[in-house]
Amino acid sequence: MAAVTAQVGDLEVAEDAVQDACAAALAQWPAAGIPANPRSWLIGTARHKALDRLRREHRRAEKEAEAVRGMPASPPPGGWAAGTDDELGLIFTCCHPALDPAARVALTLRSVCGLSTAEIAAAFLVPEPTMAQRLVRAKRKIRQAGIAFRVPPPADLPARLDAVLRVVYLVFTEGHTATSGDTLIRGELCDQAIRLARALAALLPGEPEVTGLLALLLLTDARRDARVGPDGDLVLVGPDGDLVLLADQDRGRWDHALVAEGETLVEQALRQGRPGPYQLHAAIAACHSGARTAADTDWREIAVLYGELIRYEPTPVVEANRAVAVAMSEGPAAGLVILDAVGTEPRLARWPQLHLARAELLRRLDRPADAAAAYLAALQLEPAAPERAFIARRLQELPDTH
């Protein structure tokens, strides 16, 4: 997608052409054999299909002429160092400041990162039809305004950085706790997001928020293997994926090399004296990684960090996460007061983790009927299969309220 879009300058044309090229590969490769360089084959085939479409539709003749003038199969982004990640270049390209911030993030997640409309809708806590309409409007604005899809020069990167950071973060979030399906963790998305974060840190080494994002992803992903049992059963679930049942994790299964790297990066970022949301998220993750046991976790410090984070991200999701930290430090009743207050936000009704967090606190308060209702509310939102299995076990463990 990144290489073809760079050549033809039209995101929708490139998207269709890449899909056609993949379909052609599925039809031809079983009989003819896999090419020596499959990536170049796909890019070349997609490029020809895109140019054929542009010729047929007599659209953007100048782009066609530019594309056929001996361009390499995968050109380095204009003005960037050779070898810069192609996908990262396309993410910067799609995060165009002419688009509404939410629309540019959603469009990039769909067109570049491969997330489905349903997954993006879940990330934004909106119905899927609403998100589908946003994507259509964003593409229409690109077409009508004649927005050129060119990799921006380095001087233009800061204006697009917030959206790019959000894209990478949301890709990781969907991988860390899948919104649907049979598995809790989609490792390929976690790996994709970490690769992009590393490429972004190499591109902008002096930007503390970039360093903070990479630290956050590494510290969080370090716990990947500890979050599921040997059979893929859910070990932990909660807001931010790791706040309610963290005590159940075997910390010996954490990737301590990633933990060490992430903690070093947090310190590097914070020493620059320009705090931001991703640095604070990373500092929270470091509070968990720095505790030798669950009992040693400094939940008061985590609650304070969430309170600071609200200055940068004044959202009900952040407030809900703070509520869990408060519950762990001051007791479940204190946390439930905050959760019930933020639960009046209509969008959070679509967030399974809110209902799960409430259910866990209600269970600890010995209110089984209310806990059961909250578990069922989460179940109705059809989370991933491991979470559904976890909820079913929790419901079975509740005493009979009849």
Secondary structure, 3 states (H helix, E strand, C coil): CHHHHHHHCCHHHHHHHHHHHHHHHHHHHHHHCCCCCHHHHHHHHHHHHHHHHHHHHCCCHHHHHHHCCCCCCCCCCCCCCCCCCHHHHHHHHHCCCCCCHHHHHHHHHHHCCCCCHHHHHHHHCCCHHHHHHHHHHHHHHHHHHCCCCCCCCHHHHHHHHHHHHHHHHHHHHHHHCCCCCCCCCCHHHHHHHHHHHHHHHHHCCCCHHHHHHHHHHHHHHCCHHHHECCCCCECCCCHHHCCCCHHHCCHHHCCHHHHHHHHHHHHHHHCCCCCCHHHHHHHHHHHHHCCCCHHHCCHHHHHHHHHHHHHHCCCHHHHHHHHHHHHHHHCHHHHHHHHHHHCCCHHHHHCHHHHHHHHHHHHHCCCHHHHHHHHHHHHHCCCCHHHHHHHHHHHHHCCCCC
